[in-house]
């Protein structure tokens, strides 16, 4: 299961695997990766100092350093898309809010 730990929208930690299908065929993992990496790249394109992130083997940590309207909208959009996935694939993705 993919777990997404959201701490005040300023720190987001994503861990695990969806286990929806075999590696390389898992549409849930691919969707989460695409949503998160596209958001990170979009924010970095606007302001490379707005976030810090670490892409580890089974974990992505994202921290918002500079809150501004565009960054906040991109993060909210990312969370919304992940919530849609959670609704569609509740056995494979879980969002935790702290």
Phi, psi and omega per residue, in radians:
X1 nan 2.431 3.026
X2 -1.496 2.259 3.086
X3 -1.999 2.303 3.128
X4 -2.075 1.965 -3.102
X5 -1.771 1.944 -3.103
X6 -1.830 2.089 -3.142
X7 -1.994 1.691 3.107
X8 1.016 0.444 -3.108
X9 1.013 0.065 3.088
X10 -1.723 -0.344 3.086
X11 -2.419 2.195 -3.117
X12 -2.270 2.240 3.139
X13 -2.126 2.195 -3.114
X14 -2.046 2.173 -3.108
X15 -2.350 2.775 2.978
X16 1.604 -3.055 3.107
X17 -2.238 2.564 -3.099
X18 -1.232 -0.599 -3.064
X19 1.006 0.572 3.073
X20 -1.342 -0.632 -3.130
X21 -2.659 -3.125 3.109
X22 -1.061 2.693 3.078
X23 -1.011 2.327 -3.093
X24 1.629 -0.255 3.126
X25 -2.143 0.055 -3.024
X26 -1.442 1.802 -3.086
X27 -1.211 -0.457 3.121
X28 -1.255 -0.826 3.078
X29 -1.042 -0.781 -3.128
X30 -1.099 -0.688 3.137
X31 -1.153 -0.817 3.118
X32 -1.063 -0.813 3.130
X33 -1.033 -0.796 -3.126
X34 -1.094 -0.803 3.140
X35 -1.064 -0.847 -3.052
X36 -1.221 -0.826 -3.106
X37 -1.175 -0.668 3.088
X38 -1.102 -0.722 3.103
X39 -1.115 -0.820 3.119
X40 -1.024 -0.845 -3.130
X41 -1.102 -0.676 3.108
X42 -1.101 -0.787 3.118
X43 -1.121 -0.776 -3.137
X44 -1.116 -0.556 3.104
X45 -1.158 -0.616 -3.136
X46 -1.368 -0.807 -3.108
X47 -2.712 1.820 -3.054
X48 -1.176 -0.199 3.103
X49 -1.734 0.040 -3.059
X50 -1.303 -0.495 -3.114
X51 -2.386 2.809 2.906
X52 -2.162 2.473 3.105
X53 -2.567 2.745 3.091
X54 -2.356 2.220 3.134
X55 -1.896 1.715 -3.126
X56 -1.741 -3.102 -3.044
X57 -0.975 -0.968 -3.124
X58 -2.088 0.470 -2.989
X59 -2.727 2.369 2.969
X60 -2.151 2.195 3.063
X61 -1.952 2.256 -3.113
X62 -2.221 2.227 3.108
X63 -2.250 2.234 3.099
X64 -1.439 2.145 -3.138
X65 -1.699 -0.723 -3.136
X66 -2.048 1.969 3.058
X67 -1.472 2.146 2.983
X68 -2.560 2.999 -3.015
X69 -1.002 -0.804 -3.082
X70 -1.197 -0.808 3.141
X71 -1.065 -0.801 3.140
X72 -1.054 -0.712 3.117
X73 -1.147 -0.706 3.125
X74 -1.159 -0.705 3.104
X75 -1.153 -0.783 3.120
X76 -1.073 -0.698 3.102
X77 -1.110 -0.752 3.104
X78 -1.032 -0.816 -3.131
X79 -1.106 -0.731 3.103
X80 -1.024 -0.816 -3.126
X81 -1.126 -0.658 3.088
X82 -1.171 -0.626 3.080
X83 -1.121 -0.657 3.083
X84 -1.099 -0.765 3.084
X85 -1.080 -0.741 3.128
X86 -1.043 -0.715 3.127
X87 -1.123 -0.714 -3.115
X88 -1.358 -0.499 -3.079
X89 -2.301 1.105 -3.045
X90 -1.130 -0.347 3.103
X91 -1.451 -0.171 -3.005
X92 -2.070 -0.280 -3.107
X93 -2.521 2.363 -3.139
X94 -2.358 2.277 3.118
X95 -1.853 2.235 3.108
X96 -1.970 2.345 3.108
X97 -2.031 2.323 3.138
X98 -2.185 nan nan
